[in-house]
């Protein structure tokens, strides 16, 4: 009986399962205003093992200001040498809805002559946003993954990047960023990739789930969703929308070529009009075979080396193949592989097809 019930439940679950190509709305876009904010600050790292900035003027000036707050004043005539301190820039991402008291990770990077930040400790550093306001305070010991060792004879070994480190949970949030999520009369869903068809399908899926008139597309990216003003109801609405499954539109036909690495990515919708392609290769070989001329006995001559250069040109056989009307990705790959073309040859063939108007796709060279 239990097995029968299990089989019935499995059949029902399969019957109501979404298509394999369907994706959740949360994987297609984000709601406007719900984003992270970048923070940055200038600070001092102390406690280094002689790998600091040494006599950099701005590091010395920063250190003077830092210790002056504790009543210690360095005389003007004293020349400080700070091999155990380094000036750094501190960066962090403030997540959306972060509340005061929460902890976030920070990245610390040297900006002077410091060779390594290993073993250092960041002094209390304010982190400001784009508006100049302080949103977090950072302090703590650095975790550095890199390693740098240098000998007295100038030899050195460097592993990874020792001049950059992280402080997990190294900053405390001091101020919350205002978002329009709780105050705006409607929510705007922005797709990560612009597509009119996908936008319309998402709006239709939301209206089908929540009722007609709930969502309306604004352009190829944005969809406006009517939302209640109560916070709990608004959160429930977003939760439902994020889990709605939609089948996105097929991507545009594109061919992406990386000219530096020779990588070629051809989209599934790429088509080629009837075209004949001929591709050959020429190899030029230059060889040097110097000849040694030895003088005869008692001739008082000198041994000389006579250059003997050879140039050989090899012209590979020019293969030709024909693309039939509406040929697809699989046929393109088979034809090029049969030709024995290298990635650089494939790039040349695709560019020629695009110039001839036979390649029905956007050719992107990066």
Buried (B, 14 or more C-beta within 10 A) or exposed (E): EEEEEEEEEEEEEEEEEEEEEEBEBBEBBBBBBBBEBEBEBBBBBBBBEEBBBBEBEEBBEBBBEBEEEEEEEEEEEEEEEBBBBBBBBBBBBBBBEBEEEBBBEBBBBBBBBBBBBBBBBBBEBBBBBEEEEEBBBBBBBBEBEBEBEEEEEEEEEBEEBBBBBBBEEBBBBBBBBEBBBBEBEEBBBBBEEEBEEBBBBBBBBBBEBBEEEBBBBEEBBBBBBBBEEEEEEBEEBBEEBBEBBBBBBEEEBBBBBBEEEEEBEBBEBBBBBEBEBEBEEEEEEEEEEEEEEEEEEEEEEEEEEEEEEEEEEEEEEEBEBEBEEEBEBEBBEEBBEEBEBEBEBBBEBBBBBBEEEBBBBEBEEE
